[in-house]
Every structure is written in C-alpha cells, then in structure tokens.
C-alpha cells in the first residue's frame, strides 16, 4: 500500500482502547493512536451517458454544485486526485475522487468487459472527451454489465493510488458535503481494516434471498470491487443475474457470492444523499437546502410496509 499507519510508541494498549471506545470518529481516534494516520480515500463514480443533452446538461449542473471543490477541497476529479498522489501522496489534499462513468464502446462491444481489449478508451463513441469522465470500453447499458466494468476499473487503480472504497452513484442523487465527509471520517476505516465491506440503502431480494444497496448510492471496499470485477468473470456474473437484470439487486448477488463473510453497512439511518432529483430546479433546490442545513431526514432502516406487500404478492424483488 502507498500509505500506512505509523504507530505512536508511547501509548499503551489500554489507553488506545479507551480512545477507540470514547470517540465517534475513526479518524479522530486514529490521530490519537498514530503519528501519521492514513485518511480514507473514496472513488465516486457518477453514472452518466453520452450523446444526449439530458446527460451532458446534468453533468454541467452537478459540477456547479456538489462537485465544486472551491467549497470542499477534499473533493476533486479523479485526474486531479491521481496528479496529487503521484506528486506527493502524504501531502494529498484531495480525499474523494469523482468521475462521470460513461459506456463508450460501439455496438460491436460487449455490455460487460469480458475480453482482452482495453478497459477504457479516450473518448465517447461520438468522439467527444471531457476531463472528468471515464470512458468504459463497453456498449452503454444500465443493467447488463456497466457497473461491474466500472468496479473492475476502480479496483485496478485502487492499490496504485491508495483508494479504499469504490462508490457508485446515480446522476440524480444529491450528496451533502457535510454529511458525506462526516460519514467517511466517522465510519469508514481505510485498507486493510475495511475488508469485504459493502453498503447502501437496505433493500431485500425475495428471489435471490439476499440484501443489496439501492442503486442511487452504494459503496464497497476496493477488495470487494476486485472480487466483483476481476475474480468473477462476465460468465459468472451472467449466471448470477436475476432473470430480468436489475442493476443494484444483481450487484448485491455478486457481492454475497463471495464465500467469506460480508460486512453490510445500512445507510438508511444516516442519510448523506437525496434521491431522485430529476430536473435542474429540483437538484439545485435540494443542494441549496442541504448545503445550509447539512441534514437529511432519517428514513426507516427497512421499509417493511412497501417491501413486504410486494414480496407477499410474489413481486420481482
């Protein structure tokens, strides 16, 4: 790993335990226990698409709101994150790298990367290129392999650039900076203390008899992203998918196919995002409101009334 903890030698094991029990924040406890604790680093992939004004316009107003790093220097584009890491990893200011994720392959490309062709390309299928986009070398799709291909990409750069978690987010999801960074500092330990961690807003699957994180925002540790994107083959993932592919449900199935225990983190009781905000007015209004308050109303940990009704009726969940 590029960065590691350096232990403070004059602290006893007992006093260190007291700090961990007393502190709400993992980062605060780490600063008291170690002389140079590693800050948890997160890659946020915002799913978008090429060839449509709707998506390019969304990218523009997302950049103007939640991605404006003049408001939060710990947030930057993946390109800038890589630059800072290569220049001086221990002095890196950026902690969260974002990228818009676009399926840029033509109709001759698979929907899930399953060959020896490059994983990414330099521009979209129309010849356009934006600095803060990642162009996956698969045909654009929502349910059939784009997400695992993105996780493969994230896992493949995680070790080199010290990324601990890979996050997938919809482009109609509004993050709040205050809650987002509080969550990272308070609840997300860095590698290797985060092994097989996965979470999001809790959803059940009747057919697959498992849990999954809702597609509006879910995350996993880099090792799990590697498992989904690299250890599982495209054929493995196809055999695990629901008969009618459902992106977030299938992702949970992929994750829980790991033979080792999975640490599932429910994000329902501590909301750091709002969803869905489909129009620019809705998005900016929510951004303005959460920027001022930093607070999003708590949801039920599990929405029994909604899901039990569908499950009892033999729904597709």
Helices and strands as residue ranges (DSSP letters): H 13-22, H 26-33, E 42-47, H 53-63, E 75-77, H 78-88, G 89-91, E 96-105, E 120-121, E 133-139, H 146-161, E 165-170, E 174-175, H 177-187, E 197-205, E 210-221, H 222-226, I 227-231, H 234-240, H 247-256, E 263-266, E 273-274, H 280-293, H 304-312
